[in-house]
Amino acid sequence: MRISTVRDKPTLEKLGLPTGVQVLNTRQWSMLSEEEMGAMAEVLGIEHIPEGSMGENLRISGIPGLTEFRVGTLFGFRKNGKARMTVLFGMGENLPCVDMAKNLAEITENNGVRSKAVGAALGLRGQTGFVYLVVKSVLEMRF
């Protein structure tokens, strides 16, 4: 949960609610794929996109079309090949923004990247979502 902000105002007004109420935090995490960051770096003409420069808190490899997954996709992670320990609920594409472009330009020390980054990131900036399930140990799971 999080406290609602101005960003939530249009939805809350339709419901007759004020800002400041608790709402579900659907952006607890953002996840990028190495493959999509490679494609974006190519468009921008830079060697690579440094970890964390896009505002992500998860970066994975092996899923080149990560951004295209639909809302409601469940991402399961395994420990040592065993049952899922954490499941993340995908809320869809993490749309690019000017803050991301500014941050990327600063980190790469390449101001030319700033004007191109939003367009280059469209369709490649991964997913956002929330933690759906966490199992502390396999012993807690009931089948």
N, C-alpha and C positions, 0 to 999 in steps of 0.2 A: 504494500500500500504506500501511497505518497499523498502529500497534500496537493490539491489541484492548484493550477496556476492560470494565468491569463490565456495560455494556449488552449486550455479546456473550456474557456468561457462560452464560446458558441454552443457547445453541446449542453453545458450546464444550464444556460439560459432557456433552451428548449424544454428542459425538464423542470424549470422553475427553481433551480438551486443556485446558491451563491458560490463564488470561488472560495477556496479555503476548506472545502469538505474533502474527506479522504476518498481517493479513487484508486483503482487497480493500476499499478505501475507496469505497463506493457512494454517498457523499454529498459528492463533491468540489465540487459546485456546487448551487445552488438558483436556480430561474428562475421569475419571476412575469410575468403579463401585465398591461399597463396596464388592459385592459378588465375583468379580474377584480378588480383593485384599485379600480377605479371603482365596481363593484357592492358591494364590501365597504365602501367609504367611505360609500356611500349607506345601507347597513344600520346603520352606526355613527353616522350623522348628522354626519359631518365632511366638509370640503370635498374632501380628497384624502389618500392614504396616502403620506407622504414616502418617497423612494427610500432604501433601506437599512434602513428601520425595521422591516421584517419579517424581517430576517436574510438577505435574498437577496443574491447577488452578480451576478445577471443580471436585467435587466428589459427586456421586449420588448413590442412592440405588434403588432396584426394577427392574434393568435390568441386570440380570446375564450374558448374552451373548453380552454385549456392544461392545467388540472388534470385533465381527464377523459381525457387520452391514456393509453394502456395502458403497463404495464411493457414495456420492450423497444423503445419508439419511438425512432427515430434522428432527432435534430435536426441538420440540415445547414446550415451557414452558407456563404454565397458572398461572394467579394470581387469587386466590380465586375461582378457577374452571371456570373462564370466558375465553373469547377468548385469543388466543396466544398473548403474549406480546413480546416475543423474540423468534426468530427462528435461530438455528445454523445449518450450512451446514457441514456435516461430510465428511472428506477427507480420512477416512479409518484408519487402525490400526496405532497406535503410536509405532513404532518398538523400542525395548529396545536398550540401548547403555551403554557404559562403564561409562560415566558420571553419569547416573542414578544409576548404581551399586555402584559407589564410594560414592555418596550422601546418598544412603540408608544405606550403611555400617557405614558411619560417624554418621548419625542420630540415628541409632539403637545401636551404639557403639558395633557392632558385625562384626568384620573383616571377619569372615567366610562367611558372606552373600555376600560379594563382588564377590567372584569367582563363585557363583551359580546364582546371581540375573539376569543376562542377559538371561540365559536359562530358568529360572523360569518365567520370565516376557513375554516370547514369547507367543503370543496368548491371553495375559491377561492384556496388558498395555493400554487398552482403545482406544480412538479415538482422532484425532486432527481435526481441521477445522477452519472455519471462521464464523463471524457473518453475517448472511444472511439478517435478517430483525429485526428491533427494532421498536415497536409501543409504543409511549410515553403514550398514553391513549386510551382506547377503543373508545372514541368519535372520534378519528382521523381515525378509520377504516371505510371504505366504503364497503358495501356489495352489 
